[in-house]
């Protein structure tokens, strides 16, 4: 096992019965999160340690998700109105500072469609 993937003290939980059928134990450990070579919001790369956790052994089916939504009244992010401040280059987002004028980018119109972008 690599130096960055040492099991955490929660390993003894792996010996317990899963909280729900068809769940598997994922051992915790440390890993390098982020990047110094790609998008600025991914920096700085830094070591993160997570505890072990239980996870379903298969992906959630549409039927399972439908039952979950009906039982909990969950609303997905796709069903919520977007917040412009959550997107780079838009609004008064602190992440936009020093990246040029978002006002100019937000009001430039195209000649072909007349749509503001």
PEBELTA-V801517 format. One record per pair of residues at least 12 apart in sequence whose C-alpha atoms are under 10 Angstrom apart, sorted by the first residue. I is the first residue (numbers start at 1). J is the second residue. Records with the same first field share a line. If there is no record, write none. Layout:
I: J / J
This chain:
2: 30
3: 29 / 30 / 31
4: 29 / 30 / 31 / 32 / 47 / 48 / 49
5: 27 / 28 / 29 / 30 / 31 / 49
6: 27 / 28 / 29 / 30 / 31 / 49
7: 26 / 27 / 28 / 29 / 30 / 49 / 50 / 51 / 52
8: 27 / 28 / 29 / 30 / 49 / 50 / 51 / 52
9: 27 / 28 / 29 / 51 / 52
10: 27 / 28 / 29 / 51 / 52 / 53
11: 25 / 26 / 27 / 28 / 51 / 52 / 53
12: 27 / 52
13: 25 / 27 / 52 / 53 / 54
14: 26 / 27 / 52 / 53 / 54
18: 54 / 55 / 56
19: 54 / 55
20: 54 / 55 / 56
21: 56 / 57
22: 54 / 55 / 56 / 57 / 58
23: 53 / 54 / 55 / 56 / 57 / 58
24: 53 / 54 / 55 / 56 / 57 / 58
25: 52 / 53 / 54 / 55 / 56 / 57
26: 51 / 52 / 53 / 54 / 55 / 56
27: 50 / 51 / 52 / 53 / 54
28: 49 / 50 / 51 / 52 / 53
29: 48 / 49 / 50 / 51 / 52
30: 47 / 48 / 49 / 50 / 51
31: 46 / 47 / 48 / 49 / 50
32: 45 / 46 / 47 / 48 / 49
33: 45 / 46 / 47 / 48 / 49
34: 46 / 47 / 48
40: 95
41: 88 / 95
88: 102
89: 101 / 102 / 103 / 104 / 105 / 106
90: 102 / 103 / 105 / 106
91: 103 / 106
104: 117
105: 117
